[in-house]
Amino acid sequence: FFLMSNFDSSLRECFGFSHIIISDSPRVFIALELISPRFPIGVETMYKPFFIKTSLIFFILLASCAPVNNITKDENEKTETVASAQILIESNTEQGSVKLEEKKPSLIIPDESLQNNITIILSKKDRPEIVNQFINIIELAVYQKEIQNISFSIKIYENKNELNEFLANQNLAGKVFIGPLNSADSELLQQFCAKGAVFFSFSSTTTLAKNCVFLINFFPENELKTVFNFFPNNSKVAFLYPENEYGFGINSIIDNIADQSNSVIINRASYNKDLTNASEAIKELGKYELRKYELNRQKQILANKKDKESKRRLIKLEKFQTTKDFDFTHIIIADYGLRLLQVAPLLPYYDIDPNVVRFVGTGAWDDEVFYDEPSLSGSIYPGIELIKRQQLNDDYYNLYEERLLRISTLPYDLVGLLDYLINNNYTTSTLYKTLQDINIRFAGVDGNFYFSKNRIERDLQVLQIKDGEAKVILKQE
């Protein structure tokens, strides 16, 4: 999934404000008292237009007063969903102690205590509906996780030059930033690493993950490793993908992942993103014409025989268009959305039988919209069961009257992680060591997560679509 978003003035309604400061100049402020429409959390906010209007800077300071719970829940039932992030240690060292890797960033970075004011950096060019929810879910996380001793501010920037100027004028020693949401603006972050800044970007460009830049997203490498580890030994895999950024991206990494598994990719095909040649691609992938020719040849041979067994077998073969001797045992379909709902039925139509060949998806299939498509029944994909985040989905809908986007669990879990790091007095040095140790897991709404090469990864399950649901399936033998 690619996070691209924007921001508008309606976002003010997403926050609980105790103060709002309006300014046309950095030195002139007017204070007004407001009350949160959703949460009784004291929040201090700054508004500063870039030109004549719009373009906001919010500074969220959590008040010390105890919040009143607007969401009905049993105080004795603290679930993993609403708790602050927990750190789960998996280590072979004695007495549960953690042996952190000594791997260091590729440049010298000062060791500074993490600041307890976190700045969220967002672009005016990002899509408003995504950013609205992005801000909402951070507010909800602060409330549900009972975040204390940490404040949040929001910087809205016009372009990359303005972002660069803003960062250059900050005290970056131990300063933590959430964002940017896009890859283009994340490219300039590396120059601030030597000053002690730490960035949690939502870019999907994996090459940006290094030094002080950590990427928070759903990464196909993590998902593909999960399904290849799930496949039985010596599985033969076909790969079908669209000719777009997502498809090309997965095509560029799938061979390396397959080479490290006990399975092999034996065929692949691609189709135009407008689906104009999807039928031809699927026929080529499944060797439809060859298998059709072979079946017709067998029918002709049996038709020339007069014995009962040949006649019985001929009657059976008349039901089929092609033979069922596929070269592959699994087919990975790297697509999603409306295209997937159009491509998937073409596979059985051209005699790639889902009862013989297992259809396999990516994490992009983690959406209920695909569960009722008949051609996808029995298919598998990597993910986490919906029940793990159902409570968060319900809470969000009840508060904001809109559906929780799949990507919104990312900032929710990130808030819990930062709460853990800051309130346990981490420095930039110990942060790097912790996030570079793949034996350390953090509990999140999407299951346990960790960092590998500065990219977030999750302990994913393999789910099977069946009867309108997706349930965990055990590893095949």
RATA-V277329 format. One record per residue. N is the residue number from 1. OMEGA is omega as a letter, one per 20 degrees, with the letter a starting at -180 (* if undefined). BURIAL is # if it has 9 or more other C-alpha atoms within 8 Angstrom, else .. D_CENTER is the distance of its C-alpha to the mean C-alpha in whole Angstrom. Layout:
<<N/OMEGA/BURIAL/D_CENTER> <N/OMEGA/BURIAL/D_CENTER>>
//
This chain:
<<1/r/./6> <2/a/./8> <3/r/#/9> <4/a/#/13> <5/r/#/15> <6/a/#/19> <7/r/#/21> <8/a/#/24> <9/r/./27> <10/a/./26> <11/r/#/23> <12/a/./26> <13/a/./27> <14/a/#/23> <15/r/#/25> <16/a/#/27> <17/r/#/30> <18/r/#/33> <19/r/#/34> <20/a/#/33> <21/a/#/35> <22/a/#/36> <23/r/#/37> <24/r/./38> <25/a/./39> <26/a/./38> <27/a/./41> <28/a/./41> <29/r/#/40> <30/a/./40> <31/r/./39> <32/r/./39> <33/r/./38> <34/r/./35> <35/a/./34> <36/r/#/30> <37/a/./30> <38/a/./27> <39/r/#/28> <40/r/#/31> <41/r/#/29> <42/a/#/31> <43/r/#/29> <44/a/#/31> <45/r/#/29> <46/r/#/31> <47/r/#/31> <48/a/#/32> <49/r/#/32> <50/r/#/32> <51/a/./35> <52/a/./36> <53/a/./34> <54/r/#/30> <55/a/#/28> <56/r/#/27> <57/r/#/27> <58/r/#/26> <59/a/#/27> <60/r/#/26> <61/a/#/28> <62/r/#/28> <63/a/./31> <64/a/./33> <65/a/./34> <66/a/./33> <67/r/./30> <68/a/./31> <69/r/./29> <70/a/./28> <71/a/./26> <72/r/./28> <73/r/./28> <74/a/./30> <75/r/./30> <76/a/./31> <77/r/./28> <78/a/./25> <79/a/./22> <80/a/#/19> <81/a/#/17> <82/r/#/19> <83/r/#/21> <84/a/#/20> <85/r/#/18> <86/r/#/20> <87/a/#/20> <88/a/./21> <89/r/#/23> <90/a/#/23> <91/r/#/26> <92/a/./30> <93/a/./32> <94/r/./34> <95/r/./34> <96/r/#/30> <97/a/./30> <98/r/./28> <99/a/./28> <100/r/./26> <101/a/./26> <102/r/./28> <103/a/./26> <104/r/./26> <105/a/#/25> <106/r/./26> <107/a/./28> <108/a/./30> <109/a/#/29> <110/r/#/31> <111/a/#/30> <112/r/#/30> <113/r/#/29> <114/r/#/26> <115/a/#/27> <116/r/./26> <117/a/#/25> <118/r/#/22> <119/r/#/21> <120/a/#/19> <121/a/#/19> <122/a/#/18> <123/r/#/20> <124/a/#/22> <125/r/./21> <126/a/#/18> <127/a/#/17> <128/a/#/19> <129/r/#/17> <130/a/#/14> <131/r/#/16> <132/a/#/18> <133/r/#/15> <134/r/#/13> <135/r/#/17> <136/a/#/18> <137/r/#/15> <138/r/#/16> <139/r/#/20> <140/r/#/19> <141/r/#/17> <142/a/#/20> <143/a/#/23> <144/a/#/21> <145/r/#/21> <146/a/./24> <147/r/#/23> <148/r/./27> <149/r/./28> <150/r/#/25> <151/a/#/25> <152/r/#/23> <153/a/#/24> <154/r/#/22> <155/r/#/23> <156/a/#/23> <157/a/#/24> <158/a/#/26> <159/a/./25> <160/r/./25> <161/r/./28> <162/r/#/28> <163/r/#/25> <164/r/#/27> <165/r/./30> <166/a/./28> <167/a/#/27> <168/a/./30> <169/a/./32> <170/r/./30> <171/a/./31> <172/a/#/28> <173/a/#/29> <174/a/#/26> <175/a/#/25> <176/r/#/21> <177/r/#/19> <178/a/#/16> <179/j/#/15> <180/r/#/15> <181/a/#/13> <182/a/#/14> <183/a/#/15> <184/a/./18> <185/r/#/19> <186/a/#/17> <187/a/./20> <188/a/./23> <189/a/#/21> <190/a/#/23> <191/a/./26> <192/a/#/26> <193/a/#/25> <194/r/#/28> <195/r/#/29> <196/r/#/27> <197/r/#/24> <198/a/#/20> <199/r/#/17> <200/a/#/14> <201/r/#/12> <202/r/#/9> <203/r/#/11> <204/a/#/9> <205/a/./13> <206/a/./13> <207/r/./17> <208/a/#/16> <209/r/#/15> <210/r/#/19> <211/a/#/21> <212/a/#/20> <213/r/#/17> <214/a/#/14> <215/r/#/10> <216/a/#/7> <217/r/#/4> <218/a/#/3> <219/a/./6> <220/r/#/9> <221/r/#/11> <222/a/#/10> <223/a/#/10> <224/r/#/13> <225/a/#/15> <226/a/#/14> <227/r/#/16> <228/r/#/19> <229/r/./20> <230/a/#/20> <231/r/#/22> <232/r/#/26> <233/r/./28> <234/r/./29> <235/r/#/27> <236/a/#/28> <237/r/#/24> <238/a/#/24> <239/a/#/22> <240/a/#/21> <241/r/#/19> <242/r/#/20> <243/r/#/21> <244/a/./19> <245/a/./16> <246/a/#/13> <247/r/#/16> <248/r/#/18> <249/r/./15> <250/r/#/15> <251/a/#/19> <252/a/./19> <253/a/#/17> <254/a/#/18> <255/a/#/22> <256/r/./21> <257/r/#/19> <258/a/#/22> <259/a/#/24> <260/a/./23> <261/r/#/23> <262/r/#/26> <263/a/#/25> <264/r/#/26> <265/a/#/25> <266/r/#/28> <267/r/./28> <268/r/#/25> <269/r/#/26> <270/r/#/24> <271/r/#/25> <272/a/#/25> <273/r/./22> <274/r/./25> <275/a/./26> <276/a/./29> <277/a/./30> <278/a/#/27> <279/a/./30> <280/r/./32> <281/a/#/29> <282/r/#/28> <283/r/#/32> <284/a/#/32> <285/a/#/29> <286/a/#/31> <287/a/./34> <288/a/#/35> <289/r/./39> <290/a/./40> <291/r/#/39> <292/r/#/41> <293/a/#/44> <294/r/#/44> <295/r/#/44> <296/r/#/47> <297/r/./49> <298/r/./49> <299/a/#/50> <300/r/./53> <301/a/./54> <302/a/#/54> <303/a/#/55> <304/r/./58> <305/a/./59> <306/a/./61> <307/a/./60> <308/a/./58> <309/r/./55> <310/r/#/55> <311/r/#/55> <312/a/./53> <313/r/#/50> <314/r/#/50> <315/r/./50> <316/a/./47> <317/a/#/45> <318/a/./46> <319/a/./43> <320/r/./41> <321/a/./40> <322/r/#/39> <323/a/#/39> <324/a/./36> <325/a/./37> <326/r/./33> <327/a/./32> <328/a/#/29> <329/a/#/28> <330/r/#/24> <331/r/#/22> <332/a/#/19> <333/a/#/18> <334/r/#/15> <335/a/#/15> <336/r/#/14> <337/a/./15> <338/a/./19> <339/r/#/20> <340/r/#/19> <341/r/#/21> <342/a/./24> <343/a/#/23> <344/r/#/23> <345/r/#/26> <346/a/#/28> <347/r/#/27> <348/r/#/30> <349/r/./32> <350/r/#/33> <351/r/#/33> <352/a/#/30> <353/r/#/30> <354/r/#/27> <355/r/./30> <356/r/./31> <357/a/#/27> <358/r/#/24> <359/a/#/21> <360/r/#/18> <361/r/#/15> <362/r/#/11> <363/r/#/8> <364/r/#/9> <365/a/#/12> <366/a/./10> <367/a/./12> <368/a/./16> <369/a/./17> <370/a/#/18> <371/a/#/19> <372/r/#/23> <373/a/./23> <374/a/./26> <375/r/./25> <376/r/#/22> <377/a/#/24> <378/r/#/23> <379/r/#/20> <380/r/#/18> <381/r/#/14> <382/r/#/12> <383/r/#/10> <384/a/#/11> <385/a/#/14> <386/a/./14> <387/a/./17> <388/a/#/15> <389/a/#/14> <390/a/./16> <391/r/#/18> <392/r/#/16> <393/a/#/16> <394/a/./19> <395/a/#/20> <396/a/#/18> <397/a/#/20> <398/a/./23> <399/a/./23> <400/r/./22> <401/r/./23> <402/a/./19> <403/r/./17> <404/r/#/13> <405/a/./11> <406/a/./8> <407/a/./6> <408/r/#/9> <409/a/#/8> <410/r/#/7> <411/r/#/10> <412/r/#/12> <413/a/#/11> <414/r/./12> <415/r/#/15> <416/r/#/16> <417/a/#/16> <418/r/./18> <419/r/#/21> <420/a/#/21> <421/a/#/22> <422/a/#/24> <423/r/./26> <424/r/./27> <425/r/./28> <426/r/#/26> <427/r/#/27> <428/a/#/25> <429/a/#/27> <430/r/./26> <431/r/#/22> <432/a/#/22> <433/a/#/23> <434/a/#/21> <435/r/#/18> <436/r/#/20> <437/a/#/21> <438/r/#/18> <439/a/./21> <440/r/#/19> <441/r/#/17> <442/r/#/16> <443/a/#/16> <444/a/#/13> <445/r/#/12> <446/a/#/9> <447/a/#/12> <448/r/#/13> <449/a/#/11> <450/r/#/13> <451/r/#/13> <452/a/#/15> <453/r/./16> <454/r/#/15> <455/r/#/11> <456/r/#/9> <457/a/#/9> <458/r/#/9> <459/a/./13> <460/r/#/11> <461/r/#/14> <462/a/#/16> <463/r/#/16> <464/r/#/19> <465/a/#/20> <466/r/#/23> <467/r/./25> <468/r/./23> <469/r/#/20> <470/a/#/18> <471/r/#/19> <472/r/#/19> <473/a/./21> <474/a/./23> <475/r/./23> <476/r/./26> <477/*/./29>>
//
